[in-house]
Amino acid sequence: PQMHGDRATASVCGFCSTGCNLNVHQRGDEALGLSPATDYPVNLGMACPKGWEALAVLDAPDRATRPLLRNAVGKLEPVGWDVAATTFGDRMQAIQREHGPQSVAFLSTGQIVTEEMALLGALAKFGMGMLHGDGNTRQCMATAVVAYKQAFGFDAPPYTYADFEQSDTIVLVGSNLCIAHPILWQRVMRNQFDPQIIAIDPRTTETTMAATQHLALQPKSDLALFYGVAHLLIEREWIDREFIDAHTSGFDEFAAFVSDFPLSRVVAETGLAAEVIERFAESIHNGLRVSFWWTMGVNQSHQAVRTAQAIINLALMTGNIGRPGTGANSITGQCNAMGSRLFSNTTNLLGGHDFASAEDRQKVAGILAIDESRIPHEASWPYHRIMEGILRREIRGLWVVATNPAHSWINQETARDVLSRLDFLVVQDMYHSTETARIADLVLPAAGWGEKEGTFINSERRIGVTSKVARAPGEALADFHIFKLLAEYWGCGEMFRRWESPAATFEILKQLSAGQPCDVAGIDGYAMLRERGGVQWPYPAESDEYATERRLFADGRFFHPDGRAKFLCEEPRPLPEPTTSKFPLTLLTGRGSVAQWHTQTRTAKSAVLRKLYPEELYVEINPHDAAGLLISSGDLIIVASQRGELRGRAMVTPAVQPGQVFIPMHYEATNRLTHPSFDPYSHQPSYKACAVRVAMA
Ligand code: SF4
C-alpha cells in the first residue's frame, strides 16, 4: 500500500536472491520510505530487515562521490571523470601493449543488474580484448552451475517458490534458511501439509531448531551420507523405477557405486546414528512430494559439485522432480547471481552459450554485429587462476566491479598480497571505504541499488525490475553509464551504440537468449515484468500462456541431447586440511545474522542493522572445548590457523559440536584463517572447514 508520499515505485530488492519486491514511497524526487509489495508472487507483503533498510544504506558519509586517483605521493585524490576515464584507458592499454591483451582482467559481481553485467562482459572481452574475468558468484553459485550443467544439460534450477508450500517433505542441506533466506522460510511456514523439515547441518542453527529432524553430521560428510541414503533406498526398493527408466541415464553404474556405502560406513563417516540415517531415508520414501534445497554448506566445499549431484541423484531416483512440491533445488545467494550465471560473459558466452562452440560464437557475433574474431574461444580463467595469474605477473591490471576480494577471498593475507602486486588496480564501487577500494589506484564512484534501473533474476529464475527511486550522490554514475563512458575513452564506443540504455540492452539480451533453455524473447520489456510480478524463464517468443509460478521438467525432458538427466558420482575425498594436534578444531564459517550481508559493505551503514548484530567478532565454541581451555563466554580469545590469526569474543554454546568452532563470514578478519582449497569442477573456494586452534588472548 502507498503509505505516504505522492506515489510508490516498485523495485526488486538488491541484497539476496529471494528477489522481494519493495514499494518505494516518493514525494517529488525524494524517496521517503518503503514497504514490501503485497501483490508480488515472491514476498507476498514481507521483507527482511535488510530490505526494510535498503534506502538507509544509500546515505553514508563514505559513499564514493567523485573518481579518486592515487597521486605521486600515494594518496587517493579526487579527479574528474575525464581524467578517470582517460587514465583507465591509458594505463590498461599500456599494460596490454607491453604484456598482451590477457594481461588485464576483471572481477565482476552478482550485485549489479543483468544489463550492466552483460555490458561489462561484452565491453571487457569484445571491446577491450580481455580474456579473463570472473565474478564473486564463483564464491557462491559456481558449484550449482556445474552440477546442473552436468546433470541436466543446462544450468537450470527447476523450482518455483510455491514448492516450499506444496512439499510434504522439505530437506534443507547446508542451508540456514531462517536467516539466510528469511522470506523463503516464511514460505515454508505457510505450508499447510504439516511437512517434515529435515535440516542437514553440522551446527545447530535457527533452522535446525525449527526442523522436525536435524542431522548434525561431521563437517563435509554429507557426500557419504547421500550415497549411503541412496544405497538404502535402492536396497529397500524405495525408488521410482519408471521415472529412472524413462528419464535418466547412468543409474545402474550409480547403484553399483553406492553399494560401497553400507550403513556402517556412513555411520562411521558422518557421526550420525544408524536410526537417524534410516529415518531420513524413510522420510524420503514416505513423502509424496519431497523437495531438496541446498545453499553454501554444499557449494563451498572441496567436493561441492559431486555433493550437489548426490542431492540431485536422490531427487531423480525417487521421481521427485518436475512436480509441485519437489525438486533438487539450489537457492542462489546474491540478488542477481542468476543474471551473472547467464549473462556475465565469463564462464559462459552471453546467454548461456559456449565460448568453445563455433556455432555459438557466430550466433552471438551476428546478434551483436561484431567481428567474430573478437570472441575468445575459451571461457575465462576462474577466480583463483586469475589470482595465480597476478602472482605470476601474467595479469598486471585488474578491474574490480561491485565486489570486495580483499575481504571476501579465501586466505586473506595471501589475497591481499596478490592484489598489492598489480601494476594497476581499479575498483568501481558505491563506497570508497571497502578493503579493496582502499588499496586501489583508481576508484570509480558507482550508483547503488535504487539509484539506477535494470533487471535481476532471482533463485526461481524470475526476472524482475529494479527501479531508480533516488539520485546517486555527487558525481557517482550508474555502472551502466560508467561502462559506456569507459568504452568511449577506450575507443570502442561504436561497438556499443545499440546498448544505449538498460531497457535497450534488455532487448539485446532477449535476442541472445532466443532458442536457449533460458529463452526470454517473449518478454515485452520492463512494462510486462512490472505488470506481471516478474516472469520466470523460459518465456520464449511464442509463449501464449502465462502462469505466475512455473517449474522446469514437468514433461520429464532434460536438456542433454538424449533428453535424460544423468546420475553422477565419485568417491568422497578427505578434508583438504584435517585437524592435527597443533590445530585440533574445525572452523565452520557462514551467515551470522539476518541483518548483515556478506562483507557488510552496505549493511554496516544502517544503524538499525548494526544494532541487530554484534559489531565485535565472536567465535562460537562448544562448552566441552571451552572448559578444557578455561574459556568463558565473553572472554577475548585468539583463533589461529596455519595462515593467520584473529581475536574475538568467545560465545560458549552447544550450537557447535565439540571439536568445532564457528565464525560468521561478515567480519573482516574471518578469511585470515580460511584454507585455499577448491572444488575441482566448479573451482569454488571451500570456506567451510579448515583446521584451527583456540587460546585465551
Ligand atoms: Fe531483500 Fe532478500 Fe531480505 Fe527479500 S529476503 S528483503 S530480497 S534481502
Boltz pocket constraint, residues with backbone or C-beta under 6 A from the ligand:
constraints:
  - pocket:
      binder: B
      contacts: [[A, 13], [A, 14], [A, 15], [A, 16], [A, 17], [A, 18], [A, 19], [A, 20], [A, 43], [A, 46], [A, 47], [A, 48], [A, 49], [A, 50], [A, 51], [A, 52], [A, 180], [A, 181], [A, 182], [A, 183]]
      max_distance: 6.0
